[in-house]
Amino acid sequence: MNRAYKKTSIYVDNAYTILIIISMNEINWKPKALQQIEKIKTAAVRKKIFTEIQALAYFPNCRGVKKLANHDYSYRLRVGDYRVFFEFDGSMYIIDIQEVKKCNENTY
């Protein structure tokens, strides 16, 4: 498993440096989600969705995410008029992108 890490330095008393390693989440795309995003006609919208999904690497410290109740998927990411539905396995740091849908009366 290829996992990236973000390094943060904290200085204590100007003599010691404490290194904190924050593990980032791995993002996996389901085939259905890839097909749905390929159908989006506007390249700028696709790029924005991809950018917002990359921010999920730092989940739960990201914006636009809501935990869903009584839904097929556990979480949703709001990106303009689109919703990205995903699952998160906290013990393995894996995010599975399940669906990308345009928000309408049938989305939820």
C-alpha positions as a Markdown table, in Angstrom:
| # | Residue | x | y | z |
|---|---|---|---|---|
| 1 | Met | 0.0 | 0.0 | 0.0 |
| 2 | Asn | 1.5 | 3.3 | -1.1 |
| 3 | Arg | 0.8 | 5.9 | 1.6 |
| 4 | Ala | 2.0 | 9.5 | 1.8 |
| 5 | Tyr | 2.7 | 11.4 | 5.0 |
| 6 | Lys | 2.5 | 15.0 | 5.9 |
| 7 | Lys | 5.3 | 16.2 | 8.2 |
| 8 | Thr | 4.6 | 19.0 | 10.7 |
| 9 | Ser | 7.3 | 20.5 | 13.0 |
| 10 | Ile | 6.6 | 22.0 | 16.3 |
| 11 | Tyr | 9.3 | 24.0 | 18.1 |
| 12 | Val | 9.6 | 23.7 | 21.9 |
| 13 | Asp | 11.9 | 26.1 | 23.8 |
| 14 | Asn | 13.9 | 26.8 | 20.7 |
| 15 | Ala | 16.0 | 23.8 | 21.5 |
| 16 | Tyr | 14.0 | 20.7 | 20.5 |
| 17 | Thr | 11.9 | 19.8 | 17.5 |
| 18 | Ile | 9.1 | 17.4 | 17.8 |
| 19 | Leu | 8.1 | 15.7 | 14.6 |
| 20 | Ile | 4.4 | 14.7 | 14.2 |
| 21 | Ile | 3.5 | 12.4 | 11.4 |
| 22 | Ile | -0.1 | 12.6 | 10.3 |
| 23 | Ser | -1.1 | 9.8 | 8.1 |
| 24 | Met | -3.1 | 10.6 | 5.0 |
| 25 | Asn | -6.0 | 8.6 | 3.7 |
| 26 | Glu | -5.7 | 6.5 | 0.6 |
| 27 | Ile | -8.4 | 7.3 | -2.0 |
| 28 | Asn | -9.9 | 4.5 | -4.1 |
| 29 | Trp | -12.3 | 5.0 | -6.9 |
| 30 | Lys | -15.1 | 2.5 | -7.7 |
| 31 | Pro | -15.7 | 2.0 | -11.4 |
| 32 | Lys | -19.2 | 3.4 | -11.2 |
| 33 | Ala | -17.9 | 6.7 | -9.8 |
| 34 | Leu | -15.3 | 6.9 | -12.5 |
| 35 | Gln | -18.0 | 6.4 | -15.2 |
| 36 | Gln | -20.2 | 9.0 | -13.6 |
| 37 | Ile | -17.5 | 11.6 | -13.5 |
| 38 | Glu | -16.5 | 10.9 | -17.1 |
| 39 | Lys | -20.1 | 11.8 | -18.1 |
| 40 | Ile | -19.8 | 15.3 | -16.7 |
| 41 | Lys | -19.4 | 17.5 | -19.8 |
| 42 | Thr | -17.7 | 20.6 | -18.3 |
| 43 | Ala | -13.9 | 20.1 | -17.8 |
| 44 | Ala | -13.8 | 22.8 | -15.1 |
| 45 | Val | -16.4 | 21.0 | -13.0 |
| 46 | Arg | -14.6 | 17.7 | -13.3 |
| 47 | Lys | -11.4 | 19.3 | -12.3 |
| 48 | Lys | -13.1 | 21.0 | -9.3 |
| 49 | Ile | -14.5 | 17.6 | -8.2 |
| 50 | Phe | -11.2 | 15.9 | -8.5 |
| 51 | Thr | -9.5 | 18.7 | -6.5 |
| 52 | Glu | -12.1 | 18.5 | -3.7 |
| 53 | Ile | -11.8 | 14.7 | -3.6 |
| 54 | Gln | -8.0 | 15.0 | -3.2 |
| 55 | Ala | -8.7 | 17.1 | -0.1 |
| 56 | Leu | -10.4 | 14.0 | 1.4 |
| 57 | Ala | -6.9 | 12.6 | 2.0 |
| 58 | Tyr | -7.0 | 14.7 | 5.1 |
| 59 | Phe | -10.4 | 13.5 | 6.2 |
| 60 | Pro | -12.0 | 14.3 | 8.7 |
| 61 | Asn | -10.2 | 17.7 | 8.5 |
| 62 | Cys | -11.9 | 18.9 | 5.3 |
| 63 | Arg | -14.8 | 21.0 | 4.4 |
| 64 | Gly | -18.1 | 20.1 | 2.7 |
| 65 | Val | -18.4 | 16.7 | 4.2 |
| 66 | Lys | -21.5 | 15.4 | 6.1 |
| 67 | Lys | -22.2 | 12.1 | 7.7 |
| 68 | Leu | -25.4 | 10.6 | 6.3 |
| 69 | Ala | -28.0 | 8.7 | 8.2 |
| 70 | Asn | -30.4 | 6.3 | 6.6 |
| 71 | His | -28.5 | 6.3 | 3.3 |
| 72 | Asp | -26.7 | 3.7 | 1.3 |
| 73 | Tyr | -23.3 | 5.5 | 1.9 |
| 74 | Ser | -21.8 | 6.8 | 5.1 |
| 75 | Tyr | -20.6 | 10.2 | 3.9 |
| 76 | Arg | -21.2 | 12.8 | 1.2 |
| 77 | Leu | -19.0 | 15.6 | -0.1 |
| 78 | Arg | -20.7 | 18.7 | -1.5 |
| 79 | Val | -19.0 | 20.2 | -4.6 |
| 80 | Gly | -21.2 | 22.8 | -6.2 |
| 81 | Asp | -24.2 | 21.1 | -7.7 |
| 82 | Tyr | -22.6 | 17.7 | -7.4 |
| 83 | Arg | -22.5 | 15.2 | -4.5 |
| 84 | Val | -19.7 | 12.7 | -4.0 |
| 85 | Phe | -20.8 | 9.7 | -1.9 |
| 86 | Phe | -18.1 | 7.8 | -0.1 |
| 87 | Glu | -17.2 | 5.3 | 2.6 |
| 88 | Phe | -14.4 | 5.7 | 5.1 |
| 89 | Asp | -12.6 | 2.9 | 6.9 |
| 90 | Gly | -10.9 | 4.7 | 9.8 |
| 91 | Ser | -8.8 | 1.8 | 10.9 |
| 92 | Met | -7.2 | 1.4 | 7.4 |
| 93 | Tyr | -7.2 | 5.1 | 6.4 |
| 94 | Ile | -9.0 | 4.2 | 3.1 |
| 95 | Ile | -11.7 | 6.3 | 1.4 |
| 96 | Asp | -13.8 | 4.6 | -1.3 |
| 97 | Ile | -15.4 | 7.0 | -3.7 |
| 98 | Gln | -18.7 | 5.2 | -4.5 |
| 99 | Glu | -20.8 | 7.7 | -6.6 |
| 100 | Val | -20.7 | 11.2 | -8.2 |
| 101 | Lys | -24.2 | 12.6 | -8.8 |
| 102 | Lys | -25.7 | 15.9 | -9.8 |
| 103 | Cys | -27.9 | 17.1 | -7.0 |
| 104 | Asn | -31.6 | 16.9 | -7.8 |
| 105 | Glu | -34.7 | 15.5 | -6.1 |
| 106 | Asn | -33.5 | 11.9 | -6.7 |
| 107 | Thr | -30.0 | 12.3 | -5.2 |
| 108 | Tyr | -30.9 | 11.4 | -1.7 |
